[in-house]
Amino acid sequence: MNIRLFAATGLLILSYVAALMVPRLTTDQTVRVTLIVLAVAVFGWFIVEEIRMLRACDELHQRIQLEALAVAFPLSILLIVTLGLLERVLVLPPGDWSFRHIWPVMIMFYFVGMAFARKRYR
């Protein structure tokens, strides 16, 4: 992992935790929104660094990444469609099924895709 991607990952984690903690620390709306915008900007930087890293990889690693995303994206869409349809007939508790709670599942889908792709190219 290159140093810029490592730095972006670390700063992403710190800014995300700060954005989660800020409602407990202050009632100032400007501070809250600023920290959230900062966390989103850092996430954008992380994505740019991830793309740079992938462009520097060999073709096999790029193909593995592509296949991981080809698994994760449709599974994520399936999850969102399922939750959307269920919301039409059930009351889903927002504490369990909000966007804040389902994005980690989407990341899990990516790692599932990575496992399948790596197994395929062994």
C-alpha positions in Angstrom: 0.0 0.0 0.0 1.5 3.4 -0.9 1.9 6.1 1.7 -0.8 8.4 0.2 -3.4 5.6 0.3 -2.4 4.7 3.8 -2.6 8.4 4.9 -6.0 8.7 3.2 -7.3 5.6 4.9 -6.1 6.8 8.3 -7.6 10.3 7.8 -10.8 8.7 6.5 -11.2 6.7 9.7 -10.4 9.7 11.9 -12.7 12.1 10.1 -15.6 9.5 10.1 -15.2 8.9 13.8 -15.1 12.7 14.4 -18.3 13.2 12.3 -20.0 10.4 14.4 -18.8 12.0 17.7 -19.6 15.6 17.0 -23.3 15.5 17.9 -22.2 14.5 21.4 -19.6 17.2 21.7 -21.3 20.3 20.4 -24.7 21.7 19.5 -23.2 24.2 17.0 -24.7 23.3 13.7 -21.9 24.9 11.7 -19.3 22.7 13.5 -21.4 19.6 12.9 -21.9 20.3 9.2 -18.2 21.3 8.7 -17.0 18.0 10.2 -19.4 16.0 8.0 -18.4 17.9 4.9 -14.7 17.3 5.9 -15.4 13.6 6.3 -17.0 13.5 2.8 -14.1 15.3 1.3 -11.6 13.0 2.9 -13.6 10.0 1.6 -13.4 11.6 -1.9 -9.6 11.8 -1.5 -9.5 8.2 -0.4 -11.4 7.2 -3.6 -8.9 9.2 -5.7 -5.9 7.4 -4.0 -7.6 4.0 -4.4 -8.0 4.6 -8.2 -4.4 5.8 -8.5 -3.3 2.6 -6.7 -5.4 0.4 -9.0 -4.0 2.1 -12.1 -0.5 1.2 -10.9 -1.4 -2.5 -10.4 -0.8 -5.2 -12.9 -3.6 -6.5 -15.2 -4.3 -9.5 -13.0 -4.9 -7.4 -9.9 -7.0 -4.9 -11.9 -9.1 -7.8 -13.2 -9.6 -9.2 -9.6 -10.7 -5.7 -8.5 -13.1 -5.4 -11.4 -14.7 -8.8 -10.6 -15.0 -7.9 -6.9 -16.9 -4.8 -7.9 -19.0 -6.8 -10.5 -20.2 -8.9 -7.5 -20.5 -6.1 -5.0 -22.5 -3.6 -7.1 -25.4 -5.9 -8.0 -25.6 -7.3 -4.5 -25.7 -3.7 -3.1 -28.5 -2.9 -5.6 -30.3 -6.0 -4.6 -30.1 -5.1 -0.9 -31.4 -1.5 -1.6 -34.2 -2.8 -3.8 -35.2 -5.4 -1.2 -35.2 -2.8 1.6 -37.2 -0.4 -0.5 -39.8 -3.0 -1.3 -40.0 -4.1 2.3 -40.5 -0.5 3.4 -43.7 -0.4 1.3 -45.3 -3.2 3.4 -43.4 -3.1 6.7 -42.0 -0.5 9.1 -38.3 -1.1 9.1 -36.6 0.2 12.3 -34.4 3.1 11.1 -31.9 2.2 13.9 -31.2 -1.0 12.1 -31.9 -0.4 8.4 -30.9 3.2 7.6 -28.2 4.1 5.1 -25.9 4.6 8.1 -26.3 0.9 8.9 -26.3 -0.7 5.4 -23.1 0.7 3.9 -20.9 -1.7 5.9 -22.8 -4.5 4.3 -22.0 -3.1 0.9 -18.3 -3.1 1.8 -18.7 -6.8 2.9 -20.1 -7.5 -0.5 -16.9 -6.1 -2.0 -14.8 -8.4 0.1 -17.0 -11.4 -0.8 -16.4 -10.5 -4.4 -12.6 -10.3 -3.8 -12.7 -13.7 -2.2 -14.4 -15.2 -5.2 -12.2 -13.5 -7.7 -8.9 -14.4 -5.9 -10.1 -18.0 -5.7 -10.8 -18.0 -9.4 -7.4 -16.6 -10.4 -5.3 -18.8 -8.1 
